């Protein structure tokens, strides 16, 4: 039998008066209706109200209205979080203005790469946002991030406009400050989602993080509406939009409700809202993909940007419609109800805790030839076959897959224990050779397009990458929606998501034309977007939900490291080809003279694409090993969860 999560047994309605039986249930966010012999209960508040005396019914109506008000405010917070994420992914439009910044500063490709690294290096200081939240209110951290971005991007805009002149080292520090602001915004959004959606935190996180990937497309629409011929306007928008969005989001953040735990029907009702919001998000992504390119018609540009803003405001209406439908028509249970055993299930914290309890009650030998031991304060599953395999010489693969693998999901890992786990380093390598390469590609997209003679297509390529990154982030929620029909461990989905990365790079190396450039950009955006959004859930499941803030910040240190290494190698190849073509009098490189070195031709990035493709294969192999090592833990969790639901 599945252990109840209630603090204690609830008295039956016959043992208590209606007032004492119903009021506490409403206060706890649960139904006050009596249970049927099968254990099911009516969750409609109006039914309970009608069965009571008028004074008590009136009191319950007031309590219900307060409950509904709290629920509506949490959805306003979610929409505000979506807005924050949508307008603070300012690092994704770097390639739109990087060529002009390079020309104004008169720097080489290697030096430009260091500026991109500085933006990503802000993630190394992600822990500072958590430290700030320990001593300051949430809104203070939000506006601190906004002012860091205003200062960092605003001064860069003055530099690129030749209003002021700054040395290279100060521009580097400004990029570092701007990158740090992005991390602070992300921390605020993560905290808001976790606080207000404890039962559906995975869906809240994946939905809001998805909109971070669409920032570049939104900024392209805004830039077209202001001045489509100027790339420097991106820096001005990067400085102003985040602080404007923070002001707009301030009111719902200050009015955060005190939420009681949701009953099962409340969780399912919220799931319906998330399903509709994800559908709207897909519509938003399609709109930006179709209308995010440049246009010379200023009126059309204004209308396109207004349409994008309308789609961002529209989610405010959805929760109210769903709640109103339940409150006035009592039809939500038949029209939108997601029944037991449906395709929508989540790996939430409560299920992880239940899984740990059930495993702890198992015998030492679980009947499958496996036994469990405690190692470094963590339960580790060891297979008898694995132990025998260690004694067999030459069986290295079996040793790698079976050694010290996780026995359960959700076991808390300290930072010290985390870095000693092979699973973490496989995960780190998969991220490092997958999503991070995609991010470095987006940082170099301006120079890549320029070298292939497609410089005029840079903004549309940025839109393609941004839109497909958005779709990839939305797809990261797919495992939760189709869990009962198509079940894979989340680490298996990570492996699937990495497949397009090597394909895209080898396609770029082989083709070098406009069509191949667009297809590869879309594939890389889709792959990296999925990885960025799924990483938080994977970290939580493998290494503990309570330690995710620290452990995930340790994981994403691979981004600045990869940005430095990958970008530096690409810049060396780029500059070497530019100098070679210059000394040979042009040739296929076709040197273009300006204040800085510009390389033209397929050879500028050919070796880079080949190397990036080979590294992506290493990341794919690493993710496959991670899947094989964690498959047993995911399967055990799924079996325990299914058995508990049947009981």
Secondary structure, 3 states (H helix, E strand, C coil): CCCCCCCCCCCCHHHCCHHHHHHHHHHCCCCCCCECCCCCECCCHHHHHHCCCHHHHHHHHHHHHHHHHHHHHHHHHHHHHHHHHHHHCHHHHHHHHHHHHHHHHCCCHHHHHHHHHHHHHHHHHCHHHHHHHHHCCHHHHHHHHHHHHHHHHHHHHHHHCCCCCCCHHHHHHHHHHHHHHHHHHHHHHHHHHHHHCCCCHHHHHHHHHHHHCCHHHHHHHHHHHHHCCCCCHHHHHHHHHHHHHHHHHHHHHHCCCCCCCCCHHHHHHHHHHHHHHHHHHHHHHHHHHHHCCCCCCHHHHHHHHHHHHHHHHHHHHHHHHHHHHHHHHCCHHHHCCCCCCCCCCCCCHHHHHHHHHHHHHCCCECCCCEEEEEECCEEEEEEHHHHHHHHCCCCHHHHHHHCCEECCCCCCCCHHHHCCCHHHHHHHHHHHCCHHHHHHHHHCHHHHHHHCCCHHHHHHHHHHHHHHHHHHHHHCCHHHHCCCCCCCCHHHHHHHHHHHHHHHHHHHHHCCCHHHHHHHHHHHHHHHHHHHHHHHHHHHHHHCCCCHHHHHHHHCHHHHHHHHHHHHHHHHHHHHHHHHHHHCCCCCCCCECCCCCECCCCHHHHHHHHHHHHHHHHHHHHHHHHHHHHHHHHHHHHHHHHHHHHC
